[in-house]
Amino acid sequence: MEHDPRSRNRLIEWLVVDGSRLLLTIIISVGLFGLLLILNALGVIGFTDQGSVTRMASGMIAGSLSLVTLVVSVNQLILSQEFSPVGKHRDQFSSVMQFRQDIEQQADIPRTPMEPTRVLSVLADTIGTNASRLAESVADSPNAAYRQQVTQYAQSVEDNAQWVDQSVDEPQTNAFDALSVAIAYDDGWQLSTARYLRNSAPALSAETETAFDDLIESTRLFSSAQEHFKTVYLQRELTRFSQLIIYTGVPAVFAAVFIILIHGGLGTPAISAAALPSVVSLLVTLVFVPLVLLAVFILRTATIIRRTATVGPMLLGERR
């Protein structure tokens, strides 16, 4: 068994997870604006029928208001999780501090870093060191087949841990980059294989048993860090999403109203026929911006939750 977290298509990964949601929204919106102009130039669609355009704009207003209402409800749900009595807060704080103490003990450091990228770097270094110790502990094993299995496994773990360390050590790496690397790291495979190799061995030395225990414990800490980062990130991401929907939802409603006003008079539209396609296409694009934001943000959060839905070693299908 071997899993390489770098095997996924980089373009797809950028679209669903790694890419900036604002940049992706701008690209899709510009593409929509260009598509509307092209379809109008080809005669596929038109903006001169006042009845059709105003009915479409009325539906856009209703949809935009419904979307804003939905986001406000989501924001209230997030806020409800932030309010907690002092006892619950003390338990959460104690759990976080205990987790940091476990990292300090396992990594033999005086203080756990505060930055998520540095925490992952410390854990990756610890996993790599424990994997190296595991390979060294079986170097003198008389069972050649078992020694080869453990050595290959330890080398794979070291390679993946080194990939994590290099990924989070790049310039301008932020908190989401740390989460992206964490969810790509298949800790479930690593834990399952380590337990299999330890429990299937005919006999183990005390040094090898300790090396296995340390590697499993450091991997468990990595899994806990992954879950903690995911929870904090999703709270911040959904809050940011709510803000962006409010910022774009209100202009979207006004844009739909302007479409109605342009076509609301008797006779021809209020602006020249030459400028009408560009103006209406721009207004329609503005109306669709909140929907595009919803799509790209939900795509990322749903992908993250899908890939981290299980706790511990469990295989439910490909982690897409």
N, C-alpha and C positions, 0 to 999 in steps of 0.2 A: 504493500500500500504506500502510495506517495501522492501528495497533493501540492501543486504549485500555485500559490495565490496570484502569480503574475501571468497566468495562462488565459485570462479573459481578454476579449476584444477591447482594445483601448478606446476606440471610438464609441462603442456602446457604453462602456464604463463612464466616459465623459458625459454622455447624454443622460444617463439614468442616475448617476451618483456624483461624479467628480466635478463636472462643469458648474460654473457659476450660474445660479438660477436666474439672476438678473440679466446676465449676458445671453443666456438661452432664450429668455423671454423677449429680449430685443431682437434677436435673430429671427425667431418665429414671427414676431409682429411685423418686422420689415418684409419678411417673405410673404405674409398675408397681404400686406399693402401692395406689393408688387404683383401678386397673383390676381388681385381684384382689377388692377389696371390692365393687365394682360388680357383677362377674360372680357373686360369691357371693350378693349381694342379689337378683339376677335369677334365681337358681337354676341358672345355667349350670354352676357348679362347686360342690363342697362339701368340707368338711374333716372329716367325721365317719367316713368309711370308713378304719379304722385300717390295713388291709392296703395299700390304694392309697397312702395318705400316707407310710407307712414305706418302701415300695418307692421312692417318689419321692425321699424324703430320703436313702436309701442311694445312689441314683444321684447325688444332689447332692454327697454326701461324696466319692465317687470322682472326679467331675468337678472339684471344687475342688482336691483333692490333685493331680490331673493338671495343672491350670492352674498351680499353685504350682511344680510340678516343671519345667514348661516355662519359666516366667519365670526360675527359677534357672539354667537352661541358657542362656537369652539373656543373663543377667547375666554368666555366665562367659565368653561370647563377647566381650562388651564389655570385660571385664577383660583378656582376652588381647590386645586391641589396645592397651591402655595400657602393657603391659610391652614394652620395646624396648631393645636394646643401645645403648651410648653413641654408636656411629657413626651409627645410624639417627636417634637423637634429635638429634644435631648437624646432620644433613642437613635434618631437618624444621625445626629452629630457624633454620638459615641461609635456608631457603626463605621462611619467614614474614618474617624481617628484610629479605630482598631485596624481597619484595612490599610491605612498608611503605616501603622506600626508593623504589620505583617510584611509589607514591602521592605521596610527598613531592616527587619530581621533577616529576611530571605536574601536581600541584596547586600547586606552588611554595609549599610550606609548610615550616616548620622541623621539624615533628614530626607523624606520623600519630596521630590521636586513638586512645585505647585503647577507648572505648565503641563498640560496633557501630553504634549510631544515628548517632554523629558521623562515623564512617568513611563511611557511606552518604551523609550530608549533604555531606561534602567531595567525594565522587565525583560526586554529583548536580550540585553547583555547578560542578565542573570540566566535566562533560558539557554543561551548559547554556551555559557560557562558550565552549567550543569550537564548539558549534552556532551560537552567535551570530557568532563569528568566521568560520565557514564561510559564513553568509548574507552577511556584509559583503564577503567576498572575491569573491563572484560578482556583486556589485551592478553592476559595470561590464562584465559579460560581454556580448558582442554577440549571443549566442544567447539570444533571449528565452525560448524554450520550456525550454531547459535551466536558465536562471536561475530560472524559475518553479518547476520541479521541485525544485531544490536549496533554494530559499527555503521552499517548503512543507514539505519534509522537515525542515529545520533548525527550523522553527517547531514542528512536531510533537514533535521531540526536546526542545526547550526546555520545552514544556508538560508532557511526561511527567517530565522532570527536576525541574521545579518541583513537580509532584505528589509525587514522592519526598521532596523537601526539606521540604515542608509536612507530610507524613505522619509523618516521623520527628522533626519538631520540636515535635510536640504534647506537652502535659504528660503525665507518667506513661507515656511510651513506654519499653518494655523491650526486651530483646534479641530476644524472639520477634517483637515488632512490626517490628523491623528486618528479620528474616528474611522475614516475611510480605510486607513491601513489596518486598523484593529479588526474591522469586520471582514477584511479580505484574508486575515490570518486564520487558518483552519485549526483552531485549538482543539476542537472536538476530535478530529483525526489524531492529533498528537496525543491526547489523553488516552484514547481508546487503544492506540498502538502501544503506548508505554505500559498500560495495565496488562495487555496481552503478553508482551515480552517478559514482564516481571512474573506473571502468574504461570506462564507455560514453561519456565525454565526448570530443568531437573534439579538444579541446586544453584544457590547464589551466595556469593561471599557477602560479608557484612558491608564492605565498601560499595559493592554493586547495589545492594538493597538501599543504602543511604542515598546513592546517586539517583536511583529511580524515584525515591520519595521526594528528594529535592526538586527533580525535574517536574514531577507531577504537581507539586505544591506551587512552583513558580508559574506553571501553565494555568493552574486554577486562579492564581492572582491576576494573570493576564485576562482570563475570562471575566473576572469580576470588574477589572478596569474597563473592559469593552462594554459591559452592561451599564456601568456608571456613566461613562462618557456618552453612551447612546441616550440614556434617560435625560441627562442635562442638555445634550444637544437638541433633542426633539422638543423639549420645553422651550428653548430659546428659538428654535427654527419656527415653530408654530406661532409663537408670539410675534416674531418678525414678519411672518406671512400675514398675520392679521393686520399689522400696521400697513403693509404694502397694499393689501386689498382695500383698506380704507382710503389710502392715498390715491389709488387708481380707480376705485369704484365710484367715488363721487364725480370725478371728471368724466367717467364713462356714462353716467346718467345724463350729465349735461350735454355730452356729445350726441347721445340719442335724441335728446330734446332739440338740439340744433338741426338734426336731420329732419325732424318733423317741421320745424319752423321754415327751413329752406323750401320744403315742398308743400307747406300748409296754405299758401295763398291760392287765389284763383288764377287759372291760366298757367303760364310757364313758371319754373322755379325762380327763386329770388336772385340767383346768381347766373352768370352767363353759361351757356351750354358747353363752352370750351373748358371752363374751370370746374364744371359740375362733377365729372368723374373723379378728379383728383381730390376735391374737397370731401365728397361723400365717402370715397375709399379711405381717406384719412380718418374721418369720423367713425366709420365702421370699425377700423382697426383699433381705435381708442376704446371703443365699446368692448372689443374682444380681449383687450389686455388683461383684465382681471381673470377671465377664464383661462387664458394662457398661463398666468401666474399660478392659478389653482392646479392646472395640469402638471406643470414642471415641479412644483413643490411636493404635491402628493406622490408623484412618480418617485422622487428621491426618498421621501419618508417611508413609502410602502416598500421600496426595495430594501432599505435598511432593516425594517422590521421583519421582512421575509427572510433575510439572510441571518438574522439573529433571533429567530423565533424560538429556537430550542435552547434548553439549558443542559449543558453537559453533552457527552457523546451521543448523538442520535442522528440518523440519516433519514430524512423525509423526502429526499430528491435532490436534484442539482441546485446548488446555491446560485440562482440567477439574480 
